[in-house]
Amino acid sequence: MAVFTMPSLGADMEAGTLSEWLVAPGDEVRRGDSIAVVETQKGAIEIECFEEGRVQELLAVPGAELPVGAPLALILAPGESEHPTTQAQEGGESRLPTAAARQTATSAPPPKPDSPTRREAFLRVSPAARMRAKEQGIDLSTIEGSGPDGAIVLADIGKRARPEPSTRSEKHSTQLDEMRKVIAAAMTRSKQTIPHFYLSQTIDVQPAIDWLEARNRDATPGERLLLGALVVRAAALAAVKVPSLNGHFVDGAFRPSAEVNAGIVIALRGGGLVAPALNDAVGLSLDETMTGMRDLVSRARAGRLKSSEMAGGTITISSLGETGAETMTGVIFPPQVALVGVGAPQLRPWIVAGKIVPRMLINVTISADHRVSDGRQAAKYIAEFETRIERPETL
């Protein structure tokens, strides 16, 4: 039997509020399945299961605010009995939560009056209906479903009136204020505890832009590539060559990562930032990278990111897009050890083959942790990045 607990979704997270269950007792689950939604100060995050088996019991009530590590559910392994021994075979320690821990998970604190009820946690709801209800602040437990087996569908949500704009505006303002507090706390801690150093270089991206124009000429809007996909791909490949910039600094030691999980900084509508990870970015093609980025942006703005995406980044890329300021110097997301800041392309005079010609240029700035790397490694990273983005056909 495994105990599913409240995960840490970043160095700044101490607790989360269980918003809803996506499973019920008796449901079969597999590794990677989303089984619950947790509200943090950065929004709603889908929590994934890292065990395979069957849900035996849900220990927490929707609406309860729980610390990281608090037990949420019990999951039986395939073939395991309904009445397992409470003593684990490894070390003789109990793998079930203690009575005190279970009491904390199920009753402290009780759900707020406007929080989802226990009934809502087990409702059948279509994804579109669930998203619309969240957008409009509608309690799903108050809706009678008209779909198969009583499932709530989008049409059922449409029958309900939208809340007053002032109420929604006030709620959004409060959520944004809380997010700003979290970002401020995390970035303050980063600057206070991580000895940052910075290295910048101007890079000619005219070959990449010319290649993109030719590549996109006959493509449909959904098939087009953006410069950001080339930036992320080049950044991920460069991280393989300079592993001292890819990983985590934990418990006083650097732990390099075998994979490159590229954190993508996303600006949310109305304000605030998140940086979910594009996992195994090296193993993706350019088209897959573009698709993955679009998916992350869409789900981030809909509040449907996954826990593995929020906590798994090994290096972060923050790009200002194709318009805006030409230089950005970022703050490292702990426990990561590097951030790649990319300014918007600018048309500038540049020397090519001994002649001054107009070219599109970007400024790339590496923010790095001096406990792990130095200027030599950062310079090597920028050189690797430049080599790859100047040859987009090889990405």
Order of alpha helices (4+ residues) and beta strands (2+ residues): beta-beta-beta-beta-beta-beta-beta-beta-alpha-alpha-alpha-alpha-alpha-beta-alpha-alpha-beta-beta-beta-beta-beta-beta-alpha-beta-alpha-beta-beta-beta-beta-alpha
